[in-house]
Amino acid sequence: MRITHIIAVAGTLAANSSLWAQSESADSPWFISDETLMDASITDGRQSDHTGDVVDLVVDTGTGRILYAIVDTNEILGTRDRTVAIPYAALRWEPAAEQFRIQATTDQLSALPDCDPDDIDALSDPSWRKTVEGVFGDLADDSAPEALRGDQYTERFATANPTSFGGTISDIRQDATSSPEGAFCSVVLDPGDGNGERTVLLSPAGFLTKHSALPHSGDRITVTAVKASPDDDSTFVARSMELNGDELELRDERGVPAWSRHGTHTSLALASKIDDGKLTSRPQDKEFGGVDMVAYDVRSGTAAFAVISRGGVLGVGDTRYPVPWTAMDCESDQTFSIDMPIARLEKAPELSESGVGELNEGGLARRVWEYYGLEAQRFGNADGIRRGDPKPERGH
């Protein structure tokens, strides 16, 4: 592929970026099931002779973010019929028509490499991503798996040497740093080395709560950490912590957050396979139910709830529980676990026959998060620009 062609294609998309801002509808649904998204068509917004069909979604199991829609192009925009992976950030949901709109040219779609749904790990290959980035620019970069991207502090672990120190916690602070698991928790301690107090950034409070590691004033803590910035001797970012004798890894050696990896499984997965998964109660090592579907925030493409089906026969007479994605650990694309006994899971809020749309009404979503001891999940756009929480709306 010629470099000049790639630059021209990316420039075309950038020139059309204002159209995306105009397309956002205040009446857009909030939570939508993956079943609805995988049954949607894709239009270019300018012609109706051909529409592409979404056949599956590629999900980063660490964060629950939809990275790509796998699409049968069906000769949309005059292209030949192919199966390609389109960055979710390049799509916009049109609620009235229950379809996606893509602002792209024939050259852009033709430049995309073919995608084999049976080999989605190839989507993490640097050469494949370089080609997609040449077509979609920053939109493709936003579709990088979290395990490859880290957060704003990850690069510090590549340039700074970690140091270990400890002390008694004198203060607990929570700020509004963006995270699906809520406010970021920091502690203030004096290591007693004569250099005064230090503030140590740990992790989202929800991650610490899930691992029974939420600190309190007066607790003894030891951390391995790096400076948050080269010239700041008072603020550190922790890689690991030992609280009252219990150790917890917060980041790996590269500085990638453990809460973005959601347990031991960090690979990409198809949404259709996740829907065949199982949820296990970790305290009892016993299956609680099967994943019926996943409810996504359609604007950001982030998983909010796994709908767990329990009881019944072939989906008849079952009870469906919306379980927060951030309350679960993903151990494979079809294996999830949660630190809650089955007796308590059975008393959790349920979905009625109205389905996922009920999560957009009557404060049910907030009640679910509260039941699982979590703050309300925060969502941004697929392109990384955060919006305020939308008012409860009807969904699908």
C-alpha positions in Angstrom: 0.0 0.0 0.0 1.4 3.4 -0.9 2.1 5.7 2.0 0.6 8.7 0.2 -2.6 6.8 -0.3 -2.8 6.0 3.4 -2.2 9.6 4.4 -4.9 10.8 2.0 -7.4 8.3 3.4 -6.7 9.3 7.0 -7.1 12.9 6.1 -10.5 12.3 4.6 -11.7 10.8 7.9 -10.3 13.7 9.9 -12.1 16.2 7.6 -15.4 14.5 8.4 -14.9 14.5 12.2 -17.3 17.4 12.6 -20.1 15.2 11.2 -19.6 12.8 14.1 -20.2 15.6 16.6 -23.4 16.6 14.9 -24.7 13.0 14.8 -24.9 12.5 18.5 -28.5 12.3 19.5 -29.7 13.3 23.0 -32.3 10.5 22.7 -29.7 7.7 22.1 -30.2 4.6 24.2 -27.7 4.0 27.0 -27.5 0.3 27.6 -28.0 -2.0 24.7 -27.5 -5.8 24.5 -24.8 -7.3 22.4 -27.5 -9.3 20.7 -29.0 -6.1 19.3 -25.6 -4.8 18.3 -24.6 -8.0 16.5 -27.9 -8.0 14.6 -27.3 -4.4 13.3 -26.6 -3.2 9.8 -24.0 -0.5 8.9 -24.8 2.3 6.5 -22.6 5.0 5.0 -25.3 7.6 5.6 -25.3 8.6 1.9 -26.8 5.7 0.0 -29.1 2.8 0.8 -28.4 0.4 -2.0 -26.1 -1.6 0.1 -25.5 -2.0 3.9 -22.9 -3.9 5.7 -23.8 -6.4 8.4 -22.3 -6.7 11.9 -21.5 -10.4 12.4 -19.7 -10.2 15.7 -17.8 -7.9 18.1 -14.2 -8.1 19.2 -14.0 -7.3 23.0 -11.0 -6.6 25.2 -11.8 -8.9 28.0 -9.7 -6.9 30.4 -11.8 -3.8 30.2 -14.9 -5.1 28.5 -14.5 -2.5 25.7 -15.6 -3.3 22.2 -12.5 -2.7 20.0 -13.8 -3.7 16.6 -17.0 -4.7 14.8 -16.5 -7.6 12.5 -18.5 -6.6 9.4 -19.6 -8.3 6.2 -19.3 -5.3 3.8 -21.9 -6.6 1.3 -20.5 -4.3 -1.4 -21.2 -1.1 0.7 -19.8 2.0 -1.0 -19.1 -0.1 -4.1 -16.5 -2.3 -2.3 -16.3 -6.0 -3.0 -18.0 -8.3 -0.5 -15.4 -8.9 2.3 -15.2 -9.5 6.0 -13.3 -6.8 7.8 -12.8 -5.4 11.3 -13.8 -1.8 11.7 -12.8 0.1 14.9 -15.8 0.7 17.1 -14.7 4.3 17.5 -15.4 4.8 13.7 -19.1 3.8 14.2 -22.1 5.8 15.5 -25.3 4.2 16.7 -28.5 5.4 15.2 -31.2 4.4 17.7 -34.3 5.1 15.6 -33.1 2.7 12.9 -31.2 0.4 15.2 -28.2 0.5 12.9 -24.6 1.9 12.8 -23.4 4.7 10.6 -19.9 4.8 9.3 -18.3 7.9 7.8 -15.9 6.3 5.4 -14.9 6.2 1.7 -14.6 3.4 -0.7 -10.8 3.7 -0.6 -10.9 3.5 3.2 -12.9 0.3 3.3 -11.0 -1.2 0.4 -7.7 -0.5 2.2 -8.7 -2.5 5.3 -7.1 -6.0 5.6 -9.4 -9.0 5.6 -10.4 -10.3 9.0 -10.8 -14.0 9.9 -13.2 -14.3 12.9 -11.5 -17.5 13.9 -8.2 -15.8 14.2 -9.0 -12.6 16.1 -5.6 -12.6 17.9 -4.2 -11.5 14.6 -5.8 -8.1 15.4 -3.1 -7.5 18.0 -0.3 -8.0 15.4 1.7 -4.8 15.0 1.7 -5.0 11.1 -2.1 -5.5 11.0 -2.7 -2.6 13.4 -0.3 -0.4 11.4 -2.4 -0.8 8.3 -5.6 -0.1 10.2 -4.0 3.0 11.8 -3.1 4.2 8.4 -6.7 4.1 7.4 -8.5 5.3 10.5 -5.7 7.3 12.3 -6.4 8.0 16.0 -9.7 6.1 15.9 -7.7 2.9 15.4 -5.3 3.8 18.2 -8.2 4.0 20.6 -9.1 0.5 19.6 -5.8 -0.9 21.0 -6.3 -3.5 23.7 -5.9 -2.0 27.2 -3.1 -4.4 27.9 -1.1 -2.7 25.1 -2.0 0.8 26.1 -1.8 1.1 29.9 -2.8 4.4 31.4 -1.3 7.8 32.0 1.2 6.4 34.5 2.4 3.3 32.6 5.2 5.0 30.7 6.8 6.1 34.1 7.6 2.4 34.8 9.6 2.2 31.6 11.8 5.2 32.5 12.0 5.2 36.4 13.3 2.6 38.8 10.8 1.4 41.4 11.6 2.0 45.1 10.1 0.3 48.2 9.1 2.2 51.3 6.4 1.9 54.0 4.7 3.8 56.8 1.5 4.3 58.7 -1.3 5.8 56.7 -2.3 9.3 57.9 -4.9 10.1 55.2 -7.0 8.5 52.5 -7.9 10.5 49.4 -10.1 9.7 46.4 -10.1 11.9 43.3 -12.1 11.9 40.1 -9.5 10.3 37.9 -11.3 8.5 35.1 -11.8 4.8 35.7 -14.7 2.4 35.1 -14.2 1.2 38.7 -14.7 4.6 40.3 -12.6 7.2 42.0 -8.9 6.6 42.3 -7.6 5.9 45.8 -4.4 7.4 47.2 -2.8 7.2 50.6 -0.6 9.6 52.5 2.2 8.2 54.7 5.5 9.3 56.2 8.2 6.7 55.6 10.3 8.3 58.4 13.3 9.0 56.2 13.3 12.7 56.9 11.9 13.7 53.5 8.4 14.3 54.8 5.0 12.8 53.8 4.4 11.1 50.5 1.2 10.6 48.5 1.0 7.2 46.9 -1.6 6.5 44.1 -2.8 3.0 44.4 -5.8 2.0 42.2 -9.5 2.6 41.7 -11.3 2.1 45.0 -13.5 -0.6 43.4 -10.5 -2.7 42.6 -9.2 -2.5 46.2 -12.7 -3.3 47.5 -13.0 -6.3 45.3 -9.7 -7.7 46.7 -10.5 -6.8 50.3 -7.6 -4.3 50.3 -9.3 -1.0 50.9 -6.9 0.9 53.2 -7.9 2.9 56.3 -6.1 5.6 58.3 -3.8 4.0 60.8 -3.1 0.9 58.7 0.5 0.0 58.0 1.3 -0.2 54.3 4.5 -0.9 52.3 4.6 -0.1 48.6 6.9 -0.6 45.6 6.4 2.6 43.5 7.9 5.1 41.0 7.7 8.8 41.0 4.5 10.2 39.3 6.7 12.7 37.5 10.5 13.0 37.4 10.7 16.2 39.4 8.1 15.3 42.1 9.6 13.7 45.2 6.3 13.7 47.1 3.9 11.8 44.8 4.4 8.2 43.7 2.5 5.5 41.7 2.4 2.1 43.3 3.2 -1.1 41.4 2.4 -3.3 44.4 1.3 -2.9 48.0 1.4 -4.9 51.3 -1.4 -3.9 53.6 -1.4 -5.3 57.1 0.6 -8.3 55.9 -1.5 -9.0 52.8 0.2 -8.4 49.3 -1.6 -7.2 46.2 -0.2 -6.6 42.7 -1.5 -3.3 41.3 0.4 -3.2 38.0 2.7 -5.6 36.1 6.4 -4.8 35.5 5.5 -2.7 32.4 3.2 -0.6 34.6 -0.1 -1.9 33.0 -2.8 -1.7 35.6 -4.1 -5.0 37.0 -7.7 -3.6 37.1 -7.6 -3.2 33.3 -6.5 -6.9 32.9 -9.4 -8.2 35.0 -7.7 -11.3 36.4 -5.5 -13.7 34.5 -7.1 -13.4 31.0 -6.1 -10.5 28.8 -6.7 -11.6 25.2 -9.3 -10.5 22.8 -12.6 -12.4 22.6 -15.7 -12.5 20.4 -18.9 -11.3 22.0 -20.7 -14.3 20.7 -18.3 -16.6 22.6 -18.6 -14.5 25.8 -22.4 -15.1 25.6 -21.8 -18.8 26.0 -19.7 -18.2 29.2 -20.3 -19.2 32.8 -20.1 -17.3 36.1 -18.6 -19.1 39.1 -18.9 -18.1 42.8 -15.3 -18.1 43.9 -15.9 -18.7 47.7 -17.7 -21.9 46.9 -16.0 -22.8 43.6 -19.4 -23.5 42.2 -21.2 -22.4 39.0 -23.9 -19.8 39.6 -25.3 -19.5 36.0 -24.6 -18.9 32.4 -24.0 -15.7 30.5 -27.1 -14.9 28.5 -25.9 -11.6 27.0 -23.9 -8.6 27.9 -25.3 -5.0 28.2 -23.0 -2.4 26.7 -23.0 1.4 27.0 -23.5 1.9 23.3 -21.7 5.3 23.0 -18.4 4.1 24.5 -18.7 0.4 23.6 -18.0 -0.6 27.2 -19.5 -3.6 28.9 -21.6 -2.6 31.9 -23.4 -5.8 32.9 -23.3 -9.5 32.1 -26.8 -10.8 32.2 -26.5 -14.2 34.1 -29.3 -16.8 33.6 -30.0 -19.2 36.4 -32.5 -22.0 36.6 -35.2 -22.8 34.0 -35.0 -25.1 31.0 -33.6 -23.8 27.7 -34.2 -20.2 28.8 -37.7 -20.8 30.0 -38.5 -20.0 33.6 -35.0 -18.8 34.3 -34.1 -15.9 36.5 -31.8 -13.3 35.0 -29.4 -11.2 37.1 -27.5 -8.2 35.7 -24.0 -8.5 37.3 -21.6 -5.6 36.9 -18.7 -6.3 34.6 -16.3 -4.7 37.0 -17.4 -7.1 39.8 -16.2 -10.1 37.8 -12.8 -11.5 37.0 -12.4 -12.9 33.5 -10.3 -16.0 33.5 -11.0 -17.0 29.8 -13.4 -15.7 27.2 -16.0 -18.1 28.6 -15.1 -18.3 32.3 -15.9 -15.6 34.8 -15.7 -15.6 38.6 -16.9 -13.4 41.4 -16.1 -13.0 45.1 -19.6 -13.5 46.3 -21.4 -16.5 47.8 -24.3 -18.0 45.8 -26.8 -17.2 48.6 -26.1 -13.5 48.2 -26.0 -13.7 44.4 -29.5 -15.1 44.5 -30.8 -12.1 46.3 -29.3 -9.6 43.8 -31.6 -7.4 41.7 -33.1 -9.2 38.8 -34.2 -8.3 35.2 -37.9 -8.6 34.3 -39.2 -9.8 30.9 -38.5 -6.3 29.5 -34.8 -7.2 29.3 -31.7 -5.0 29.1 -33.8 -1.8 28.5 -34.9 -2.0 32.1 -31.4 -1.0 33.1 -32.1 2.4 31.7 -35.2 3.0 33.8 -36.0 3.6 37.4 -32.5 3.6 38.8 -32.1 -0.2 38.4 -28.5 0.1 37.2 -27.5 2.2 40.2 -29.2 -0.3 42.6 -27.2 -3.1 41.0 -23.9 -1.4 41.4 -24.7 -0.5 45.0 -25.7 -4.1 45.8 -22.3 -5.3 44.6 -20.5 -2.7 46.6 -19.4 -0.7 43.6 -19.6 3.0 42.5 -21.6 3.7 39.4 -19.5 2.9 36.4 -18.3 5.8 34.3 -18.4 5.9 30.5 -16.8 8.0 27.9 -17.1 7.9 24.1 -15.4 5.3 22.0 -13.0 8.1 20.9 -12.1 8.8 24.5 -13.9 12.1 25.0 -16.0 11.9 28.2 -19.6 13.1 28.3 -21.7 13.6 31.4 -23.9 10.7 32.5 -27.0 10.6 30.2 -30.4 10.6 31.8 -32.1 7.2 32.0 -33.6 6.3 28.6 -35.2 3.4 26.9 -32.9 0.8 25.6 -32.9 -2.5 23.9 
